[in-house]
Amino acid sequence: METKEEKYRLLCAQVRSLVTGEKNLVGALSNVSAAMHAAFPETYWWAGFYLVRGDELQLGPFQGPVACMTIRRGKGVCGTAWERNETLVVADVDQFPGHIACSSESRSEIVVPIRGDGGEVVAEIDVDSRELAAFDEVDRLYLENISKILSAELAF
C-alpha cells in the first residue's frame, strides 16, 4: 500500500505532465482536479479551483458536489487565504470564523494560493473532506508544490 507521500509524489508528476506546455487553462485545471480527486478518494470529497476575477473568487474546474459560485475577499476559508496570501489548513470548518457552508457535509478544508509572477494570488486550490482534521503538513507541502507547478506552467 502506498504512503500518502508516495501518492503525492505520483500526483505531482502527473500534474506536471498534464500542464506542461498546455495553453487551455480550463482544460488543464479540469484534468488536475480530476487527478487530485482520484488520487485521494478516501479524503478528497471536493477538490478544485477558485480563480481571482476582480474583487472576488470565481468557481473554476472541480470534482465533487456543487459549490459556491463566488466568494468575496476575506470571506470564508478561501477568501481569507486569498486576503492573507497564505495556505490555510482548517481541522474543523465549523470552528472557522465566517466559514461559508457551501455544503453541510464539509468538515475540514485546505486552501492553497496559486501566485502570479509578482507574488499576488491569482487562483486557489481548495480541497474539502467529510472527515475532521483530514489535512496535515504533508498535504500542505505537496499541495503547495502543485500550486508552484501550476503557477510556473499555466497563464492565469
N, C-alpha and C positions, 0 to 999 in steps of 0.2 A: 504494500500500500504506500502510495506517495505521501510525503510530508507536505504540509502547507507551503513550505519554502520551495520544494521541488515543483509543485503545481504552479506557483507564481513564476518561477524561472521559465517554465514552459510557456506560460501565458505571456510573459514579457517578450519572448522570442516570437510567439505567434503574432502579438500586436505589432511588433516591428515589421514583420513580413507583410502584414495586412496594410500598413500605412506608408511604407517607404515608396516614395515616388508617386503616391496617389494624389490626384487633384480633386477628387469627388469627396468633399468633406462629409456630407450627409451619409454617403455610402460607406465611407471608411469608419465613421463613428457607429453606424449601424452594425457593421461587422465586429467592431471592437466590443460593443455592448453585448452582442450575442456570444462572443468568445468568453467574456468575463462571466456572464450568467452561466454558461455551460461548464466553465472550469470549477465553479463552486456552487453547484445546485443545492447543496445542503445549507449553505449560508446566504448566498446572494438571492434574496427574494425579489429585489428590484435593483437593476443595475443600468445606469445610463448617464446622460449628459444634460447639463443646462448650459446655454450659450449666453454670454453677455451681449445684450442688444439695447443700447442706450442706457436707460436708468433701471433696467430690470433684467432678470434672468429669464430666458425663454426655454421651454422644454425642447430638448433635442432628442436624438435617437435613444431608445431604451429597450430593455426587455423586462417584462413584468406587467402588473396590473396598471390601469390608468393612473395618471399622475397629475399634479398641479401644472397648469399651463404656464403661469408666470409667477415670479417671486421677486419682491422688491428688495433692494439693498438693505442689509441689516435685519431682515425678517427671516425667522426660522433658522434652521441649521445651515441651509445653502446660502441664504442672504447674509448670515453672519460670517461664514467662511469667506465669502466674497469681500465683505467690508473689512475684515481683518487681514485678508490675503494670507490665510494660513489653513492648514489641514485641521479639521475638527473630527475627533472620534467621540461619539456620544453613546455611552453604555445603555442609557435609558432615555429615550426621546421624551417620555412624559415628564422627566425632570429638567428638560432643557427649557429655559425661559423663552416664551414666544414660539415654541415649536409649532409648525404648520402641519396639521394632521391631514395629509393628502389621503392617507389610509389609516384606519384604526389598527390594522394588523402590523404596521411597522413598529418595532420595539427598540431597535438600535440602528445607528447610522454612522457612516464615514463619508466625509465630503473633502475632496482634494482639488484645490485650484489648479487650473492649467494656465500658465503665464505666457504672455507675449514677449517679444524681444526686449521691451522696456521694463519687464517685471510685473506689469499690470495683469490682473485676472481677465482672461478672455473667454473662459469657459470653466466648467467644473465637472469632475467625476463625482457621481452620487451613487452610493450603494446602501441599500436598506436590508435589514434582516428581520425576520419574525422572532428571533431569539434575543434576549437581553445580553448585553456585553459580548456581542458576536465578533467584534473587531478589536485588534490589538496592534502592537507596534510592528509586527510582521506585515499586517495588512497595510499599515501606513507606509512603511518603507517601499513595498512593491507597488502600491498604487501611486505613490509619488514618482517612482521610476517610470511607470506607464504614462503619467502626466508629462514627464520630461520627453519621452519618446514622441508623444502626440504633439507637443509644443514644437519640437525640432522638425517634425516631418509634415505637419499639416498647416494650411493657411486658414486661420480662424477669422 
